[in-house]
Amino acid sequence: MKNKIWLSPPHMSGRELKYINEAFDSNWIAPLGPNVDGFENELANYVNISHAAALTSGTAALHLALIDLNVQAGDDVIVSSFTFSASVNPVKYLGATPVLIDSEYETWNMSPELLKIAIEDRIKTTGKTPKAIILVHLYGMPAKLDEIMTIANSYKIPVIEDAAEALGSKYMGKAVGSFGVMSIFSFNGNKIITGSGGGALLSDKEEYIKNSRFLATQARDAAPHYQHSQIGYNYRMSNIIAGICRGQLEVIDERVQQCRSNFEYYYNNLKDIKGIEFLKENEESYSNYWLTTITLDPRQNKGIDRHILSAALSKENIESRPLWKPMHLQPVFANCPKYVDGTSERLFNTGLCLPSGTDLSTEDKQRIMEIIHKTIIK
Ligand SMILES: *Cc1c(COP(=O)(O)O)cnc(C)c1O
């Protein structure tokens, strides 16, 4: 059996150990420490935002962002439906109501039209304006930020960008994660750069980041003993993880180039096959192409659908994945209010993520392409 090709494996740069060794040499293992401060500064600089809090995960970052915005039980929080469950779970942690919005077909992200309809309808039925919008940039593709921000601003609803998958992506030349009032990133093992785990919350508003750091360290009041006036969380990133993240952030631009060249390879070799469509940039957007994603129309390919293609790849020890199953189709969120038109359901039924590792070799790519061609063009 040939070597396994993973969908998106961790890819160390070799620079991580320098930071980890520094932490070991100074016995600054945990908690916090110079790597955490360094990583926060470097990440904030990279995204061009004033403040960052390094946390245990992207999920924790979303949870704290919602608390910063004073989201409470019974409040509405609008979320993209086509995403990973971590975008929605923190809304439920707070007893708030996720209001799920379907995608538009161009970027696969939140539909501005459905967003507007949802806001109007929720105001009419609940008498309250939704408390926040969690806007996802799926697979690294920037959402229609211009339209979404205009709508959000007109109702004065703060936007939290879930940029967990989109570090390095840009919209009109500006980093994704710098448009909303806050943004989150993830450094989980499968993301474009990783600390083995980890996340961050970013904002130009210092008070949000200060409050998040406070809550993330068990909400300890300033007192000589342990005193608490609020419920706290254990959400702070360790100095070791931050060291790995620093070594990874040094090569983020290289990683984005590697992901983009994966996309280019697939696109150039498959674009002429009828029934295959790619999620790709438009004039406003620059994607990190964290994962290259396609949809496959079986009616144009002799019945070959994403299941058959995925199985053919799997047989050759190559990992691929269906697109995210939309949240409004998940049993756990079945009762959430939703504003959908079938777009993300269609994407889920026909879509596949192709192997997109940043260490994918030319031989790996050729091996993948051979199987795709053999399966589809029989
Ligand atoms: C990975 C991911 C998250 C959660 O990040 P973790 O660090 O794994 O908690 C949130 N949203 C999206 C869209 C993600 O892909």
The ligand as a MOL file (V3000), in Angstrom:
LIG
                    3D

  0  0  0     0  0            999 V3000
M  V30 BEGIN CTAB
M  V30 COUNTS 15 15 0 0 0
M  V30 BEGIN ATOM
M  V30 1 C -11.9890 24.6320 13.6910 0
M  V30 2 C -13.1270 25.5340 13.6850 0
M  V30 3 C -13.6010 26.1370 14.8560 0
M  V30 4 C -13.1640 25.7560 16.2270 0
M  V30 5 O -11.8320 25.8410 16.5020 0
M  V30 6 P -11.1960 24.9030 17.6460 0
M  V30 7 O -9.8540 25.5200 17.8530 0
M  V30 8 O -11.1260 23.5260 17.0670 0
M  V30 9 O -12.0600 24.9670 18.8460 0
M  V30 10 C -14.6250 27.0670 14.7570 0
M  V30 11 N -15.1570 27.3830 13.5770 0
M  V30 12 C -14.7490 26.8040 12.4300 0
M  V30 13 C -15.3850 27.2400 11.1600 0
M  V30 14 C -13.7340 25.8480 12.4440 0
M  V30 15 O -13.3610 25.2630 11.3080 0
M  V30 END ATOM
M  V30 BEGIN BOND
M  V30 1 1 1 2
M  V30 2 1 2 3
M  V30 3 2 2 14
M  V30 4 1 3 4
M  V30 5 2 3 10
M  V30 6 1 4 5
M  V30 7 1 5 6
M  V30 8 2 6 7
M  V30 9 1 6 8
M  V30 10 1 6 9
M  V30 11 1 10 11
M  V30 12 2 11 12
M  V30 13 1 12 13
M  V30 14 1 12 14
M  V30 15 1 14 15
M  V30 END BOND
M  V30 END CTAB
M  END
